[in-house]
Amino acid sequence: MTAQILDGKATAAAIKSELAVRVAALRERGVVPGLGTVLVGDDPGSRWYVNGKHKDCAEVGIASIQRELPATATQQEVEDVVRELNADPSCTGYIVQLPLPKGLDQNPVLELMDPDKDADGLHPTSLGRLALGIEGPLPCTPYGIVELLRRHGVELNGANVAVVGRGVTVGRSIGLLLTRKSENATVTLCHTGTRDLSAHLRQADVIVAAAGVPHLVKPEDVRPGAAVLDVGVSRSEGKIVGDVHPGVLEVAGWISPNPGGVGPMTRAMLLNNIVEAAERRAGI
């Protein structure tokens, strides 16, 4: 058996085409969605991510609002930019690119953000709304994973899902999404304290590997026919390496490549959060 590829690039491209139609409809009503980014310093990786987000915006017709500060910026200066975007009516939602340079405390910055302008879906208020079943922005990577599975026909209703890694970006937040009645999955969250990780993985219909440990999930850990999402990213000998061993391709029923799987979906769902926020405000 060779797994079917969960093609994040192609799926994200389809989503962006759909979003472009929705943005055009908003513009006809005089509503122009705008994504803001706050970049502090000149870290090459952070700049690459921010530039990619604005490139995506241009593809679908979302306006770009870029705020850049030097690495020497003070805590007050960064927080002032956040207050500015909170008050800017042209900014539908925004992100503060992390990590911030040393000497800056990200928690007060993130808590200062207007939850209704939370493009990433990771503000404490957004996660609280998700837990309570209240409409709001969803965490982009978990949302992208669910949408990638849905569009490839992978059944989540009643599925056993093993999530590896307990970071807020994926591990902790995806359980809130997958256990909603609309997804209805049973989720096991595995981490460094989990006894016999392989036993949990072998029982799973879906594995979400988000630990950042190279090739942590091996072929013998995977139930034949399972769907495997490779989310974690590490560097080994100068190359980007995922959490899933290449041999899993011969055991799984579906597998997401890394890169090219979940990453493009995360970016697409960021745009989706902006468009949905604009539609909510327009009463659509």
C-alpha angles and dihedrals in degrees: 000000000000115000124245110246117244093217107207095178095056093041092049090049090054091049091050090052089053091047092052089060091050092047090051089053090051092049090053086060091050094256117130113188113220130198117202126200129194113204118182116191128354106276105161094221093049092047090050091053093047093047089050091053092053091047088055090049091054091052094058101032100257114145118242122227111186125190118182129183130182121254087252092064116130126236088252093053093052092047090049090058090051090051089049093054091045088058098039109103091198090062110083092178140339146193133221105219111233144248099048117209118274114282095038122103110221098192098070089044093053094043089052091061118105103251090217088060094048103128095178095052091226101107110122089245092051092051090047091052090050091052090050095044094246118147115257144113113318125220104269103224097046089044089050092050093051092047092047091054093044094051091050093051097249108157115233100170105106093355122144108235123192114199117195114203131035104222116136094238093065119345103054097033101045091065090061089054099043095049095055113113090249090062099024097188128152109236131203115190111210125192143152091300094054115118114224100000091187092061091056093046094050090058094052127105088193128028122197108192109197105145101108092233115131114248092346092151109064131190093257090056094059128086110229110263096017122141112243123197114196105204106148120095127203136158121239122176090344095307131108110250129187131216093254124081113235090238090069087077088076095052107036126082092217131013135179116223120233113245104024100036120074097003097072089045091055090055092046093052091050087060090045091055090054093049093046091050091051091049092050091052091047091051094243 
